[in-house]
Amino acid sequence: MTPFLLVAQIVFSSPSLQAAVCPERGGELCSLKVQHKGQWVETLYSSDTGPTGTWTGRAHWMWPAIGKASPVPFHGFVRDMPWQTTLQSKDAVTVTVSDSPTTRQTYPYGFALQANYRAVGKKLVIRFKATASSANTATMPFAVGNHISFRAPLLPGGPADALTLRTPSTIEYKKLDGSPTGEKVPRSLAQPITLKDFDARVAVSLGGYAADPYAELRDPGGLAVRISHSATSVPSEPVVRFNMWGDPTKGYFCPEPIVGLQDGHRLQQGLVRLEPGKDWEWVITVEFVN
């Protein structure tokens, strides 16, 4: 694989936010800087530019599966495909990818995906669109997620595990070897909890939100980031809306927005089902607050 630092990055910005996308590397977000007290602060974790570890970081797309999904590869295959740039401006970039003979070997559907990234003030708005080919002979099933990875701490110099997490979930879906067991237990994180007291080295899958889900990471040094998302439609329960995973001692934490379920293709649960010729849209908003 081409070293990350040699991969082309498309930079776009607002006066308060600067971001970069790497089309060749799965169309992923690969940098996210915010103005804080007169300084640019990189908030996205990357093993290429941050602490060294086994997790590559950044913010790759997971589609058409999250987690285990045989015969589809783990987390899907679009993260490993080169995407094409179709729009570029000072404050936005749009990238696209579509099916190929290789993808059809494990996922027999025609599709086109588009991700539009736009910087607006201290917000990054990501509009993701999936289109099912009109030539498909059946509904196209998929799950989707974004593995956004933040630095811990957000601000240099503080204790990583002093970050707090808050998200108004009501359910945790239990898993065994990465696959849901069918058990769900009450789990509310509506009150902030420090990462020191929240062990997410094994992913914690959350759902049961009363409204569009959000999660907030707050650095005691005075910077917070809030991730929210909404979709055209959401599968019925069980469906994961945030997957929390990370290890602050290694410098990262991932509040992953998700619409889907691990091992959903085998279980036939938690999948969006898109009719031939139809579109499905998902909007992720990443907002920084002091």
Sequence and secondary structure as in RCSB ss.txt:
>XXXX:A:sequence
MTPFLLVAQIVFSSPSLQAAVCPERGGELCSLKVQHKGQWVETLYSSDTGPTGTWTGRAHWMWPAIGKASPVPFH
GFVRDMPWQTTLQSKDAVTVTVSDSPTTRQTYPYGFALQANYRAVGKKLVIRFKATASSANTATMPFAVGNHISF
RAPLLPGGPADALTLRTPSTIEYKKLDGSPTGEKVPRSLAQPITLKDFDARVAVSLGGYAADPYAELRDPGGLAV
RISHSATSVPSEPVVRFNMWGDPTKGYFCPEPIVGLQDGHRLQQGLVRLEPGKDWEWVITVEFVN
>XXXX:A:secstr
   GGGS  EEEE SSEEEEEETTTTTEEEEEEEEETTEEEE B BTTTSS  S  BSB EEBS SS  TTS TT
BSGGGS  EEEEE SSEEEEEEE  TTGGGT    EEEEEEEEEETTEEEEEEEEEE TT SS EEE EEE   E
ESSSSTTS GGG EEEE   EEEEEETTEEEEEEEE  EEEEEEGGG   SS EEEE  SSS EEEEEETTTEEE
EEEEEES    SS EEEEEEEEGGGTEEEEEEEEE TTHHHHT S EEE TT EEEEEEEEEEE 
